[in-house]
């Protein structure tokens, strides 16, 4: 993670790649996406964010022969027993349409007559080297869900999530503000602390 390091972002989700690249930029790390390198997307067979992040990072590091950083993240809704969780992208169907995914969250909360709208985003960031070693760092941000969706910034479930202490959804926020308080930022902070501890 030193300046000049070329790091593969093990994702084909350009929203995630952009956010991670922005977090890495101040450290002089060059981020390149798995999609741009033509790397295949491994099947996410883990049963947790940590397992899936580790699986994706290890595959990208092995295939590219470069260190790789993978993110596995999603929305956990308390009234839905933590769903959609690791299946967050799949709730949008084969096309990963998050408009449909947000509608499903709203529909299932209505069907459950849920009065509790609390939710959190969880992010697991796995850093892997080509020799197979990896470390994983997890971050969470808590808040509430709102309907209808608000804002066209961000990606995924951002337009229905209002973080604690704010009135705007992640979809309405300036990207720099979201980047400073998000689940991804919190996981990244732990990763960088560990990187510096190792120096």
N, C-alpha and C positions, 0 to 999 in steps of 0.2 A: 504493500500500500504506500510505497514511497513515491515521491514526485517522479513523473515520467513512466510510472508503471502502466502497462496496457492491460486493462481489465475487461473481461467479457461479461456483459450483463445478460444473464441466462434467461431472457424473456423475449417473446415475440409481441408483447403488449407495449406499443410505442409510448403510451401514457406512463407506464411504470418506468420504462427505459429513460424517458425524459426527466422524470422526477429524481431517479437515482443518479443520472449524469449531472444534474444540477447540484445534488448533495456532494458529489465527488469533485466538482470543478475547483473549489477553493483549495483542494489538496494537490492539485496538479496531476491528478490521475486521469488517463485517457480511457474513456468508456466506449466500448463498441458492442453493439447488440448481437445476440445470437442470430437474429433474423438476418442482419446484414452479412454475417459470415456464412449464412446458409446452413446453420446447424439445425438438426431435427429437434422437435419438441419431444422430450421423453414423456411417457405416460405417467401421470401423477397417481401412483398407487399407494402412497402413504396415507395414514389415517389421522395425520395432524399437520399443521402448518410447518412445524419443524422438520418432519420427515420429508415432506414434499420439497421444501426449500433445499434440503441437503441433497436429495436425489437430483434435482435440476442443476445445482451448482457442480456436483461431481461429474455429471454427464457432459456439461459444457467445458469444464476444465480438461477432461480426458480427450474430448473430440478436437478441442482447439489448441491443446498443449500450452494454454495460458491460464493464469489464475482467473477464477470466475466467481461472480457474485449473483446469487439467485434470491428472488423474493417470492414468498408465498404468503398471500394475505387475503383477508376477506372480512365480511360483515357478520357479526354474531348478534342476534336479536334475542334478548332475554325471554320475552313472551313466547318465542318459537323454540325454546330449548337450546339456543345457541345456533340455530340454523339462520342463514344458509351455510355459514362456516366455511369449511374447506371446499364446499360445492358452490361457492358464491358465483363464479363465472358460469358454471353449468346451469344455474337457474335462468340464464338468458338463452337457453337452447343451443342448438348446434352452431348458430351464428354468434353466440355470446352477445346477444342484444340486451344491454343493461336497461333499456327502456322496459322490456318485457320482464326482466329480473326485478326491477323496482315495483312494477305492477303486481308481480307475484307476492312480494313481501307484503304489500298493502292488502292484497286479497286474503292472504292467509291470516294476517292480524285481524282483519274484519271477521273472518270465519270463526276465529277463536274468541271473538268478542273481547279482545285484549285491551285493557285499560293502561297497561304498562308499555310505554314507548321507548324504554331505555335500550341502548345498543352500544356496541363498541366495534371498532376496527382493530384487528390484530395483524401484525406483520412479523414474519420470521425471515431474517436475512442470513443466508448461508454463504460463507466465503470458503472456496475450495481451491486447492492447488492441484496441478497435474499429477502429483504423486499420490493423490487420493485422500490427503488429510483435509479436514474441514472443521469449521467452527460455526455455530449458529447463535444469533442474537435476536431476542424477541422484544417487540414494543407494542403498546396498546394505547388507544385514545378512546375515551368514553364520551357519550353524549345521548341525544334522543333523536328519534325519527320524526319527520314531518311529511305531510302530504297536502297538496301535490308537490312534485319535484320543483326545486328552485335553483336557477343558475345553470349556465352552460360551460363553466370552467371545470377543471379536473376531469375525472372519468369514473366509470363504474357506478357505485352507489352514492357518490359525492352529493348529488342534488337533493337527497332526502336525509342527509345526516348533518345535525347541528351539534358541534362539539361543546362540551361543558364550558360555560363562561362566555359563550358567544351567541349572537342572534342570527348570524349568517350561516347558511349551509356551506359545506366544503365546495359545492358547486358555484357559490357566489363569491367566495373569498379570493383575494389576490393570491396568486400562486406562492409568492414569497411568504405570506402569512401561513398558508396551509403547510408549506414545507417546513416551517419552524415548529409546528405543534403536532404534526401528524404521527400516526403509528409508525410510519416508515422512518420519519426523522428520529423518533425515540429509539428504534432498533439500530439505526445508523450511528447514533451517539454512543451506544454501548459498543458497537463494532470498532469505532475509532478509538475509544478509550482503551479497548483491549489491544489494538494495533500499537498504540503508543506505549502501553505497558510492556509490550514485547521488545521494544527498541532498547 
